[in-house]
Amino acid sequence: MGFLTFSGGIHPYDGKELTKDKPVREYLPKGDCVYPLSQHIGAPANPIVKKGDRVLVGQKIAEAGGFVSANIHASVSGTVKVIEPRLTAGGTKVNAIVVENDGLFETVDFSEHIMDLSTLYREDIKDIIREAGIVGMGGAGFPAHVKLSPKNEEDIDYIIVNGAECEPYLTSDYRRMLEESDKIILGLQICVNLFDKAKGIIAIEDNKPEAIRLMKEKLKNNEKISVNVVKTKYPQGAERQLIYANTGRYVNSKMLPADAGCIVHNIDTITAIYEAVIEGKPLYTRIVTVTGNAVNSPCNLLVRNGTSCQELIDAAGGFKEGRIPEKIIAGGPMMGKAIYSLDVPATKSVSALLCFGHDEVQDWEPSNCIRCGRCVDVCPGRVVPSMLAKYAENGDIDAFLKHDGMECCECGCCSYVCPAKRHLTQTIAGTRKQILANKKK
């Protein structure tokens, strides 16, 4: 029997051997922590503290600026130093709360927020998740309470947990599955119980046999949650591809997963839901993989929100002698963002720091398209990337839309296989961004 999968995709070198056997260790920040007010999709959060205020670990310091927004909580104790624009891993400056870390890590009493689960209504649980500031932690940062509040609640059939972790080098989800499987299962059970007929699926790529075995063993008597083994292939963990592989249902750019009866959550997001509902703890930590051939000791770190990326590199033993990286990426190598400064904070959506001694992409010299069709073969969105890139370069928005340019998920598969080394993904992504911005106007 073949593994569940989708049409298209690629098999890049995965680099996971650097950290897959490295247990998660907690890192406590030493310096100031910076909390951008926009570290999620939607409206920026509004600060509810001011310069000079003392804050504790777990204290809410910024309130959601609307329904599609998220609260932000302090991850250290200390004093609010300033609220000002700061550089983020995305390359933009946004308003941020800077807390001077006193190193004491005094924490609010989470026990005050713990309630008897049997007495809670569904809306109570959603309120807890909203109050905890939980967002999608696979990169997009979509507020979790919004995902769990679809218009068509009665049509939700599946809650899918993305355990594929298809991006090369990343192993944070894998370590979470091995070390905290019970939290994942119970977090998923909480989400499943929010809907009348929903079932849970934990989708894991077949290159993670230990995680598959462990999850299947713990769920052998569970009738509402199953483990699906999906084929190891990038971008298996992309939302649309994961839904198709596990349910056979198709989601296009005009649809939400809920329109296909599905809700997809990341491993870390599901864990955060467990911690909020069962332990009363808001979201202020996540696992970050620090890896790459320029790092002395690649590792998986439990990181507090707002920690300087420079500190995370130091915690991984710093850079190798003579291997000052030519490229550092926040996130995975396929969809992450290259950063030019380590003076940026790790946020809710930063899953990894990848440090490469040599920037191979910089060596590429794009040439003319040779019409080989490789980009079409690997495209999971089933579009023609070479054609879309041509329309984008010429500013032909009408042709771009006519040929389904918005179906591109910006996974990077086309750029990866292009023998002419054309910047297909970047060109298409720029036009998509422009179209979406015009729609908002």
C-alpha positions in Angstrom: 0.0 0.0 0.0 1.4 3.4 -1.0 1.7 6.3 1.4 -0.8 9.2 1.2 0.4 12.0 -0.9 -0.4 14.7 -3.6 0.6 15.4 -7.2 3.9 17.2 -7.7 6.5 18.1 -5.1 10.2 17.5 -4.8 12.8 15.6 -2.7 15.4 18.0 -1.5 18.3 17.0 0.8 16.6 17.1 4.2 19.5 17.8 6.6 17.6 16.5 9.5 20.4 14.2 10.7 22.0 17.3 12.3 19.4 17.7 15.0 16.8 14.9 14.9 18.5 13.0 17.7 19.1 16.1 19.8 16.6 16.3 22.7 15.0 19.7 23.4 16.7 21.8 26.0 15.4 25.0 27.5 17.2 28.2 26.9 16.6 31.2 29.3 17.3 34.6 27.7 20.0 36.7 29.2 19.4 40.0 27.6 16.3 42.2 26.8 13.3 40.6 25.2 11.6 42.3 22.2 7.9 41.6 21.6 6.7 42.8 18.1 3.1 43.7 18.2 2.6 42.1 14.8 3.7 38.5 15.0 0.5 37.0 13.7 -1.8 37.5 10.7 -4.3 40.2 11.2 -4.4 43.5 13.2 -1.4 44.3 15.4 -1.9 43.9 19.1 -2.3 47.0 21.3 0.1 47.5 24.2 -1.5 47.5 27.6 1.7 48.3 29.5 3.9 51.5 29.4 7.5 52.4 30.0 8.5 51.7 33.5 5.9 49.0 34.3 7.2 45.8 35.9 5.9 42.6 34.2 6.0 38.9 35.1 6.4 35.8 33.0 3.0 35.0 31.5 1.5 38.4 32.0 -0.5 39.8 29.1 1.4 42.9 27.8 -0.5 43.5 24.5 -4.2 42.9 23.7 -5.6 41.6 20.4 -6.5 44.5 18.1 -9.5 42.7 16.7 -11.1 39.3 16.1 -8.3 38.3 13.7 -5.4 39.3 16.0 -3.7 37.8 19.0 -2.7 38.7 22.6 1.0 38.8 23.5 2.4 37.7 26.9 5.7 38.5 28.6 8.2 35.6 28.6 10.5 37.1 31.2 10.1 39.2 34.3 11.5 42.8 34.3 10.7 46.4 33.4 9.2 47.8 30.2 12.1 49.7 28.7 10.5 51.3 25.7 7.8 50.8 23.0 9.2 51.6 19.6 9.7 50.2 16.1 12.1 47.2 16.0 13.4 45.1 13.2 11.8 41.6 12.8 13.0 38.4 11.1 10.6 39.3 8.2 12.8 42.3 7.4 10.3 45.0 8.4 10.2 47.3 11.4 7.1 47.1 13.6 6.2 48.5 16.9 7.5 46.4 19.7 7.5 46.2 23.5 11.0 45.9 24.9 11.4 44.4 28.3 14.6 44.7 30.3 15.1 41.2 31.6 15.9 41.0 35.3 16.9 37.3 35.1 14.5 36.3 37.9 11.8 34.8 35.7 9.1 35.5 38.3 5.9 34.0 36.9 2.2 34.7 37.3 0.2 32.0 39.1 -1.2 29.9 36.2 -3.2 27.8 38.7 -5.7 30.7 38.9 -6.6 30.1 35.2 -7.1 26.3 35.5 -10.7 25.3 35.3 -12.4 21.9 35.4 -12.6 20.9 31.8 -15.9 19.0 32.3 -17.6 22.3 33.3 -16.5 24.2 30.2 -18.7 24.9 27.2 -17.2 25.1 23.7 -17.1 28.9 23.7 -15.3 28.8 27.1 -12.5 26.7 25.6 -12.2 29.0 22.5 -12.0 32.0 24.9 -9.2 30.3 26.7 -7.3 29.7 23.5 -7.9 33.3 22.4 -6.8 34.7 25.7 -3.6 32.6 25.6 -2.6 34.3 22.3 -2.2 31.1 20.4 -1.5 31.3 16.7 -0.4 28.9 13.9 3.2 28.2 14.7 4.1 26.6 11.3 5.0 30.1 9.9 1.8 31.8 8.9 0.7 32.9 12.4 -3.0 32.6 11.9 -4.9 33.1 15.3 -6.0 29.6 16.5 -9.3 30.8 17.9 -10.3 32.1 14.5 -9.6 28.8 12.9 -11.6 27.0 15.5 -14.6 29.4 14.9 -15.7 28.6 11.3 -19.0 29.8 10.0 -20.0 26.2 9.2 -19.1 24.5 12.5 -21.5 21.6 11.8 -19.6 20.8 8.6 -16.2 20.2 10.2 -15.2 16.6 9.7 -11.5 16.6 10.4 -9.0 18.3 12.6 -5.7 17.5 11.0 -2.4 17.9 12.9 0.5 18.6 10.7 3.3 16.3 11.8 4.8 16.1 8.4 7.5 18.7 9.0 8.5 18.5 5.3 10.8 21.5 5.3 14.5 20.4 5.2 16.6 20.7 8.4 13.6 21.4 10.8 13.2 18.8 13.6 11.3 20.8 16.3 8.0 19.0 15.6 9.7 15.6 15.5 11.2 16.1 18.9 7.9 17.4 20.3 6.2 14.2 19.0 8.8 12.1 20.7 9.1 14.0 24.0 5.5 15.3 24.6 3.2 13.0 22.6 0.6 13.1 25.4 0.2 16.9 25.2 -0.3 16.6 21.4 -3.0 13.9 21.7 -4.8 15.7 24.5 -4.6 19.0 22.7 -6.1 17.4 19.6 -8.8 15.8 21.7 -9.8 19.2 23.0 -10.1 20.5 19.4 -12.0 17.5 18.2 -14.5 17.9 21.0 -15.4 21.4 19.9 -17.3 19.9 16.9 -20.1 17.4 16.8 -18.8 15.0 14.2 -15.1 15.8 13.8 -12.4 13.2 13.9 -8.7 13.9 14.5 -5.8 13.0 12.2 -2.1 13.2 13.1 -0.3 13.2 9.7 3.4 12.1 9.9 5.8 11.6 7.0 7.2 8.1 6.7 10.8 9.3 7.4 9.8 9.5 11.1 9.2 5.9 12.0 9.8 6.4 15.8 7.2 9.1 16.0 4.7 7.0 14.0 5.2 4.0 16.2 4.9 6.0 19.4 1.7 7.9 18.3 0.1 4.7 17.0 0.8 2.9 20.2 -0.7 5.6 22.3 -3.8 5.9 20.1 -4.5 2.2 19.5 -7.7 2.4 21.6 -8.8 5.9 20.5 -11.8 5.8 18.1 -11.7 9.5 17.3 -8.1 10.1 16.5 -5.9 8.2 14.0 -2.4 8.4 12.7 -2.0 8.8 8.9 1.4 8.0 7.4 2.1 10.4 4.5 4.8 10.2 1.8 8.0 12.0 2.5 7.9 14.8 -0.1 8.1 18.5 0.0 5.6 20.4 0.5 3.7 17.6 2.1 3.0 19.8 5.1 1.4 22.7 3.1 -2.2 23.1 4.2 -3.8 22.4 0.8 -1.6 19.4 0.1 -2.0 17.9 3.5 -5.8 18.1 3.3 -5.8 16.5 -0.2 -3.4 13.7 0.9 -5.5 12.8 4.0 -9.0 13.4 2.8 -9.0 13.6 -1.0 -10.6 17.0 -0.7 -9.4 19.9 -2.8 -8.9 23.4 -1.5 -8.2 26.4 -3.8 -7.2 29.9 -3.2 -10.8 31.1 -2.9 -11.5 28.6 -0.1 -10.6 28.2 3.5 -9.9 24.7 4.8 -13.1 24.8 6.7 -15.0 25.0 3.4 -13.7 21.5 2.8 -14.7 20.4 6.3 -11.1 20.6 7.7 -9.1 22.5 10.2 -5.3 22.2 10.1 -3.0 22.9 13.1 0.7 22.7 13.6 2.3 20.4 16.2 3.4 23.3 18.4 0.0 25.0 18.1 -1.8 21.9 19.3 0.7 21.6 22.2 0.0 25.3 23.1 -3.7 24.6 23.1 -3.2 21.8 25.6 -1.0 24.0 27.9 -3.6 26.8 27.8 -6.7 24.7 28.5 -5.2 22.2 30.9 -2.3 24.1 32.5 -3.6 27.6 32.3 -0.4 28.7 30.5 -0.5 31.3 27.7 1.8 31.0 24.7 5.2 32.4 25.3 7.5 29.5 24.4 8.1 27.4 21.3 10.8 25.0 20.0 13.3 26.4 17.6 15.8 24.3 15.6 19.2 26.0 15.3 21.2 24.2 12.6 23.2 24.4 9.4 26.8 23.7 8.5 28.1 27.0 9.9 26.9 26.2 13.5 29.1 24.5 16.0 26.5 22.5 17.9 23.1 22.2 16.0 20.3 21.8 18.5 16.6 22.1 19.4 15.9 24.8 21.9 12.8 25.6 23.9 12.8 29.3 23.4 11.0 32.2 25.1 9.2 34.6 22.8 11.2 37.8 22.3 14.7 36.2 22.8 17.4 37.6 20.6 18.4 35.4 17.7 22.0 36.2 18.5 21.6 34.5 21.8 20.2 31.4 20.2 23.2 31.2 17.9 25.4 31.5 21.0 23.4 28.8 22.7 24.2 26.5 19.8 28.0 27.1 20.3 28.3 30.0 17.9 29.6 29.8 14.4 32.4 27.4 13.4 35.8 29.0 13.0 36.3 30.2 9.5 32.6 29.5 8.7 30.9 32.9 9.2 27.7 32.2 7.4 26.9 33.7 4.0 23.2 33.1 4.6 21.0 32.9 7.7 17.4 32.0 7.3 14.6 32.3 9.8 12.4 29.3 9.1 13.0 26.5 6.6 15.2 26.8 3.6 12.3 26.6 1.1 9.8 29.1 2.6 11.8 30.8 5.3 13.1 34.4 5.2 16.8 35.3 4.8 17.8 37.7 7.5 20.7 40.2 7.4 20.9 40.8 11.2 20.8 38.6 14.2 19.6 41.5 16.3 16.0 40.4 15.7 13.7 38.5 18.2 12.5 34.9 17.9 8.7 35.2 17.7 5.7 32.8 17.8 6.3 31.9 14.1 10.1 31.5 14.0 10.6 27.7 13.8 14.3 27.6 13.0 17.5 29.5 12.4 19.5 28.0 9.5 23.1 29.1 9.0 24.9 28.2 5.8 28.6 28.7 5.3 28.1 29.2 1.5 25.1 30.8 -0.2 24.6 28.6 -3.2 21.7 30.7 -4.6 24.0 33.7 -4.8 26.2 31.8 -7.3 23.2 31.2 -9.7 23.0 33.3 -12.8 19.5 33.2 -14.2 19.2 32.6 -17.9 16.4 32.3 -20.4 13.6 29.7 -19.9 14.4 26.5 -22.0 10.8 25.3 -21.8 11.7 22.0 -20.3 8.5 21.8 -18.2 10.1 20.7 -15.0 8.5 23.5 -13.0 5.1 22.2 -14.2 5.8 18.6 -13.2 6.7 19.6 -9.6 4.1 22.3 -9.0 1.6 21.2 -6.3 -0.7 24.0 -7.3 -1.0 22.6 -10.8 -0.2 25.8 -12.6 2.5 26.8 -15.1 5.2 28.7 -13.1 7.3 29.7 -16.1 4.3 31.3 -17.8 3.1 33.0 -14.6 6.6 34.4 -14.0 6.6 35.9 -17.5 3.2 37.6 -16.9 4.5 38.9 -13.6 7.7 40.3 -15.2 5.6 42.1 -17.8 3.1 43.4 -15.3 0.2 41.6 -17.0 -2.1 41.1 -14.1 -5.1 40.1 -16.2 -3.2 37.2 -17.8 -1.7 36.3 -14.4 -5.1 35.9 -12.9 -6.6 34.2 -15.9 -3.9 31.5 -15.7 -4.6 30.9 -11.9 -1.6 32.8 -10.5 -3.3 33.0 -7.1 -3.2 29.1 -6.8 0.6 29.4 -6.3 1.4 28.6 -2.6 5.0 30.0 -3.0 6.5 26.7 -1.9 9.7 27.2 -4.1 9.5 23.8 -5.9 9.7 25.5 -9.3 12.8 27.6 -8.5 14.4 24.5 -7.0 14.2 22.4 -10.1 14.6 25.1 -12.8 17.8 24.4 -14.8 17.9 28.0 -16.0 18.0 29.1 -12.3 15.2 31.6 -12.8 13.7 33.3 -9.8 10.2 31.9 -10.5 8.8 31.8 -6.9 10.0 35.2 -6.0 8.7 36.8 -9.2 5.3 35.1 -8.8 5.1 35.9 -5.1 5.7 39.6 -5.7 2.7 39.8 -8.1 0.5 37.8 -5.7 1.4 40.2 -2.9 0.5 43.2 -5.1 -2.9 41.7 -6.1 -3.7 40.9 -2.4 -2.8 44.4 -1.4 -5.0 45.9 -4.1 -7.9 43.8 -2.9 -7.5 45.1 0.6 -7.7 48.7 -0.7 
